[in-house]
Amino acid sequence: MTKLSRIALGTFLLSAACAFAQGGRSIAVDIVYTGSGTVNASHKIYVALWDTADTTNSGPVEVKSIDSKVGSVTFTNVQKLPAYVNAAYDPSGKWTAQSPPPSGSSFGAYSTHPPALTPIDPPPGKTTKVKITFDDKVKTP
C-alpha cells in the first residue's frame, strides 16, 4: 500500500468514525414535580426511557433519577425509535426502580394528548428536549 493510499484510507476511516459519533441521538428530559412529597436522596424521582408505548408489558430501556423537585436527565445514544419517557416519584423511600413503582406513587409522562405517551424521535446527532410536569393527581394503583 502506498503512502497516499494509507493517507486516503486513514482519512476515510476518520470520517466514518466522526459520522458514526454524530449519528447518536439523545433525549433530554426536564422534570418538574409540583406535588406535596419531599424529594431528596431517599425519595427520588425516577425517569424511564421506553422503546414502546406499551409500558405495562415490558421493562424500560434505561432509568435515571433526580433527587429534587426540578431537574433533568439525558438519555444518550438512544437506539430504538420512537422512544417514550415517563416519571414516577418514590414516596416510600425504598423503591429502586427495579420493579414497577409502589402503589400510590405520583406519576407523570411526556404526553401531548394524555393519557397516551407521545413518541420522541430525535434526529441523528441531535438532542431532543422534552418536559414532564406532574403533581399528585395521577397515582399508580
C-alpha positions, 0 to 999 in steps of 0.5 A, spaced: 500 500 500 502 506 498 503 512 502 497 516 499 493 510 499 494 509 507 493 517 507 486 516 503 484 510 507 486 513 514 482 519 512 476 515 510 476 511 516 476 518 520 470 520 517 466 514 518 468 514 525 466 522 526 459 520 522 458 514 526 459 519 533 454 524 530 449 519 528 447 518 536 441 521 538 439 523 545 433 525 549 433 530 554 428 530 559 426 536 564 422 534 570 418 538 574 414 535 580 409 540 583 406 535 588 406 535 596 412 529 597 419 531 599 424 529 594 431 528 596 436 522 596 431 517 599 425 519 595 427 520 588 424 521 582 425 516 577 425 517 569 424 511 564 426 511 557 421 506 553 422 503 546 414 502 546 408 505 548 406 499 551 409 500 558 405 495 562 408 489 558 415 490 558 421 493 562 424 500 560 430 501 556 434 505 561 432 509 568 435 515 571 433 519 577 433 526 580 433 527 587 429 534 587 423 537 585 426 540 578 431 537 574 433 533 568 436 527 565 439 525 558 438 519 555 444 518 550 445 514 544 438 512 544 437 506 539 430 504 538 425 509 535 420 512 537 422 512 544 417 514 550 419 517 557 415 517 563 416 519 571 414 516 577 416 519 584 418 514 590 414 516 596 416 510 600 423 511 600 425 504 598 423 503 591 429 502 586 426 502 580 427 495 579 420 493 579 414 497 577 413 503 582 409 502 589 402 503 589 400 510 590 406 513 587 405 520 583 406 519 576 407 523 570 409 522 562 411 526 556 404 526 553 401 531 548 394 528 548 394 524 555 393 519 557 397 516 551 405 517 551 407 521 545 413 518 541 420 522 541 424 521 535 430 525 535 434 526 529 441 523 528 446 527 532 441 531 535 438 532 542 431 532 543 428 536 549 422 534 552 418 536 559 414 532 564 410 536 569 406 532 574 403 533 581 399 528 585 393 527 581 395 521 577 397 515 582 399 508 580 394 503 583 
